[in-house]
Amino acid sequence: MLHTIAPSVPARPNWLRAPAPVGRNYQDLKKLITDLKLHTVCESAACPNVGECWNRRTATFMILGNVCTRRCGFCAVQKGGPLPVDFDEPRRVAEAVAAMGLSYAVVTSVNRDDRKDGGAELFARTIEAIRERVPGCRVEVLVPDFQGSRDAMKTVMDARPDVLNHNTETVPRLYRQVRLGARYERSLEMLSWAKGLSPQTPVKSGLMLGLGELQEEILQVMQDLRDHDVDILTLGQYLRPSPKHLPIVRYVPPEEFRELKIAGEKIGFAHVEAGPLVRSSYHADDSHAAANC
């Protein structure tokens, strides 16, 4: 059972360790991203897997700038006034995908509540640019909720992503603290709408654990996601980016992630990726293959 409060921030356990961001591939990719004036969620969100993933020559490209219009309590991405939309960005992302020799690319973005379509047009342009530059490359997109705009989601789905991902992030009770500006029901609605637009496209969502949620709340969210036709689920440990962000209530041990994975498979997910260091784009290519949707 997950606890709701903690008297103090728990000590980081020994089993929660990620490889340091070093190595030739890591340095090469860092230079490439810098030279092309691109952003990655790997760096902007302080992902603990940046060393492992970049050394595997995988990265999650973050379009529409690196400044978010929302102030979620868990996220390390910079908040504030949004940057101008760079309509050359899709071309440069495609150039990076080609240079990296990728067969599977993941594209995400900051929230752009300043734009009527939430940035959907640039997602579509980026998918198209990658496909044109690297034919056969599969593209997964991790999209915001577009403030519930069905037209925006249709713009993305019309570009035929290979996987549509939108993270639920946490349980409904914690939304006001964790996902300021978001609504649980709206996220479920958008996931279901995306699946309805393209039934053959795998739909994916993810949760962070360790913010004070209860076991029964996690299981209910998992059931809600299946009821809204989500195929792939990711479960990972929340890691506090800085003292200004929400505190960690609890470190969830690996055995509990294994139990939740089994529970998710019983509920009917095509694939569940669960573990302390799992993030929504972690081993995304393997998750897509394993789901066989």
Buried (B, 14 or more C-beta within 10 A) or exposed (E): EBEBEEEEEEEEEEEBEBBEBEBEBBEBBBEBBEEBEBBBBBBBBBBBBBBBBBBBBBBBBBBBBBBBBBEBBBBBBEBEEBBEBBEEBBBBBBBBBEBBEBEBBBBBBBBBBEBBBBBBBBBBBBBBBBBEBBEEBBBBBBBBBBBBBBEBBBBBBEBBBBBBBBBBBBBBBBBEBBBEBBBBEEBBBBBBBBBBBBEEBBBBBBBBBBBBBBBEBBBBBBBBBBEBBBBBBBBBBBBBBEEEBBBBBBBBBBEBBEEBBEBBBEBEBBBBBBBBBBBBBBBBBEBBEBBEB
